[in-house]
Amino acid sequence: IVAPTVRLLHFEHLYPQRLESVFYTFSFFTKFDSLAYGCLAAILFNYWRSSVEKFCGRKLLAGCLGVLLALAPCYLPFHGRFQAGAFESLQAMGFSILLLQSILNPTRGLNRVLNWRWVAQIGVLSYSIYVWQQLFCGKGEIDFGIKDPWWVRFPLWIFVSLAAATCSYYLLEKPLLSLRAKFKAG
């Protein structure tokens, strides 16, 4: 309820100017409902798994609903307030449904692609990619008026980000997770 409301207030310019960073288009407060839908999907998966399995077992219903919701901004004729408030939430719902379906039906259709070794490896590295990628996607010229070095220009920054994420995962994240497991066990 909060994120769509913040998006609506931003659309209508009904916020104090000094709080513009809160209402900015890419602010956490305008986007966090996507995280909430992912959390809701995890809760449903853990506590109401049989109901989720039953829903996702209906191949056409779950798949079509997920795709329709994820693509809502592309085909819905609504604009203005509805678009500002609802489209991102609809997309998040759709992607959550598709995520649950891909977990529960890993060998069905396009879900098999997610189990390819290199795709699964990107999934393993996804948090590290999230943490490091912005540092390497060159925007110095735009943001600071300085020329970007060759290794942060597109498409090279993708490979540099993947290298940094891989190092971060294997040298930091994985050892720290092992250490946490030792403390939990002890």
C-alpha positions as CSV (number, residue, x, y, z in Angstrom):
1,I,0.0,0.0,0.0
2,V,2.8,2.4,0.9
3,A,4.9,2.2,-2.3
4,P,2.0,2.6,-4.7
5,T,0.8,5.6,-2.6
6,V,4.3,7.1,-2.8
7,R,4.3,6.7,-6.5
8,L,0.9,8.3,-6.8
9,L,2.0,11.3,-4.6
10,H,5.1,11.6,-6.9
11,F,2.9,11.5,-10.0
12,E,0.6,14.2,-8.6
13,H,3.6,16.2,-7.2
14,L,1.9,16.2,-3.8
15,Y,4.9,16.0,-1.5
16,P,7.1,18.5,0.3
17,Q,10.0,19.6,-1.9
18,R,12.5,18.9,0.9
19,L,11.4,15.2,0.7
20,E,12.0,14.9,-3.0
21,S,14.6,12.1,-2.6
22,V,12.0,9.9,-0.9
23,F,9.5,10.4,-3.7
24,Y,12.1,10.2,-6.6
25,T,11.2,7.7,-9.3
26,F,14.0,5.3,-8.4
27,S,13.8,5.8,-4.6
28,F,13.6,2.7,-2.4
29,F,10.2,4.0,-1.2
30,T,8.7,3.9,-4.7
31,K,10.1,0.4,-5.4
32,F,10.1,-1.6,-2.2
33,D,6.8,-3.3,-2.9
34,S,8.6,-5.5,-5.4
35,L,10.7,-6.8,-2.6
36,A,7.6,-7.3,-0.5
37,Y,6.0,-9.4,-3.2
38,G,9.1,-11.5,-3.3
39,C,8.9,-11.9,0.5
40,L,5.3,-12.8,0.2
41,A,6.1,-15.5,-2.4
42,A,8.7,-16.9,0.0
43,I,6.2,-17.0,2.9
44,L,3.5,-18.6,0.7
45,F,6.1,-21.1,-0.5
46,N,7.1,-22.0,3.0
47,Y,3.8,-22.0,4.9
48,W,1.1,-22.7,2.2
49,R,3.2,-24.8,-0.2
50,S,0.4,-27.3,-1.0
51,S,-1.9,-24.4,-2.1
52,V,0.9,-22.8,-4.1
53,E,1.7,-26.2,-5.7
54,K,-1.9,-26.7,-6.6
55,F,-2.1,-23.2,-8.2
56,C,1.2,-23.5,-10.0
57,G,0.3,-27.0,-11.1
58,R,-2.4,-25.5,-13.4
59,K,0.1,-24.9,-16.2
60,L,-1.9,-22.5,-18.3
61,L,-3.6,-20.5,-15.5
62,A,-0.4,-19.7,-13.4
63,G,1.8,-19.2,-16.4
64,C,-0.6,-17.0,-18.3
65,L,-1.5,-15.0,-15.2
66,G,2.2,-14.5,-14.4
67,V,3.1,-13.4,-17.9
68,L,0.0,-11.1,-18.2
69,L,0.7,-9.4,-15.0
70,A,4.4,-9.0,-15.7
71,L,3.6,-7.5,-19.1
72,A,0.8,-5.3,-17.9
73,P,2.5,-2.0,-18.6
74,C,2.9,-3.1,-22.2
75,Y,-0.7,-3.8,-23.0
76,L,-3.0,-2.1,-20.5
77,P,-4.5,1.1,-22.0
78,F,-4.5,2.9,-18.6
79,H,-2.3,5.8,-18.0
80,G,-2.0,8.5,-15.4
81,R,-2.8,7.6,-11.8
82,F,-3.5,3.9,-12.4
83,Q,-0.2,3.5,-14.3
84,A,1.8,5.4,-11.7
85,G,0.3,3.5,-8.8
86,A,-0.4,0.0,-10.0
87,F,1.8,-1.1,-12.9
88,E,5.0,-1.8,-10.9
89,S,2.9,-3.8,-8.3
90,L,1.2,-5.8,-11.1
91,Q,4.6,-6.6,-12.6
92,A,6.0,-7.7,-9.2
93,M,3.0,-10.0,-8.7
94,G,3.5,-11.5,-12.1
95,F,7.2,-12.1,-11.6
96,S,6.5,-13.6,-8.2
97,I,4.0,-16.1,-9.8
98,L,6.5,-16.9,-12.5
99,L,9.3,-17.4,-9.9
100,L,7.1,-19.8,-7.8
101,Q,6.1,-21.7,-10.9
102,S,9.8,-22.0,-12.0
103,I,10.8,-23.4,-8.6
104,L,7.9,-25.8,-8.4
105,N,8.1,-26.9,-12.1
106,P,11.8,-26.8,-13.0
107,T,11.6,-29.1,-15.9
108,R,8.6,-27.5,-17.6
109,G,9.0,-25.4,-20.7
110,L,11.3,-22.3,-20.4
111,N,11.9,-23.1,-16.7
112,R,14.6,-25.6,-17.9
113,V,16.7,-22.7,-19.0
114,L,17.0,-21.6,-15.4
115,N,18.7,-24.9,-14.6
116,W,21.4,-24.5,-17.2
117,R,24.7,-24.4,-15.4
118,W,25.8,-20.9,-16.4
119,V,22.4,-19.4,-15.7
120,A,22.3,-21.1,-12.3
121,Q,25.8,-19.7,-11.6
122,I,24.6,-16.1,-12.4
123,G,21.8,-16.8,-9.9
124,V,24.4,-17.8,-7.3
125,L,26.3,-14.6,-8.0
126,S,23.2,-12.4,-8.2
127,Y,23.7,-10.7,-4.8
128,S,27.3,-10.0,-5.5
129,I,26.5,-8.7,-8.9
130,Y,23.9,-6.5,-7.3
131,V,26.4,-5.1,-4.9
132,W,29.3,-4.5,-7.3
133,Q,27.8,-3.7,-10.8
134,Q,27.0,0.0,-10.2
135,L,30.6,0.7,-9.4
136,F,31.7,-0.5,-12.8
137,C,28.9,0.7,-15.2
138,G,30.7,3.8,-16.3
139,K,28.8,7.0,-15.8
140,G,31.7,9.3,-14.8
141,E,31.4,11.4,-17.9
142,I,27.7,12.0,-17.3
143,D,27.8,12.4,-13.5
144,F,31.2,14.0,-12.9
145,G,32.4,15.3,-16.3
146,I,35.4,13.0,-16.3
147,K,36.3,10.5,-19.0
148,D,35.6,6.9,-18.1
149,P,38.5,4.4,-18.2
150,W,38.2,1.6,-20.8
151,W,37.2,-1.0,-18.3
152,V,34.0,0.7,-17.3
153,R,32.6,1.3,-20.8
154,F,29.9,-0.9,-22.2
155,P,30.1,-3.8,-22.7
156,L,33.4,-4.4,-20.8
157,W,31.9,-3.2,-17.5
158,I,29.6,-6.3,-17.6
159,F,32.7,-8.6,-17.6
160,V,34.5,-6.5,-14.9
161,S,31.3,-6.6,-12.8
162,L,31.1,-10.4,-13.1
163,A,34.7,-10.8,-12.2
164,A,34.3,-8.6,-9.1
165,A,31.1,-10.4,-8.2
166,T,32.8,-13.8,-8.5
167,C,35.8,-12.7,-6.4
168,S,33.4,-11.2,-3.8
169,Y,31.3,-14.3,-3.7
170,Y,34.2,-16.8,-3.3
171,L,36.5,-14.7,-1.2
172,L,34.0,-12.9,1.1
173,E,30.4,-14.1,0.9
174,K,31.0,-17.9,0.9
175,P,33.7,-17.8,3.7
176,L,31.5,-15.5,5.9
177,L,28.5,-17.8,5.4
178,S,30.6,-20.8,6.5
179,L,31.7,-18.8,9.5
180,R,28.1,-18.0,10.3
181,A,27.2,-21.6,10.1
182,K,30.0,-22.5,12.6
183,F,28.7,-19.9,15.1
184,K,25.1,-21.2,14.7
185,A,26.2,-24.8,15.2
186,G,28.3,-23.8,18.3
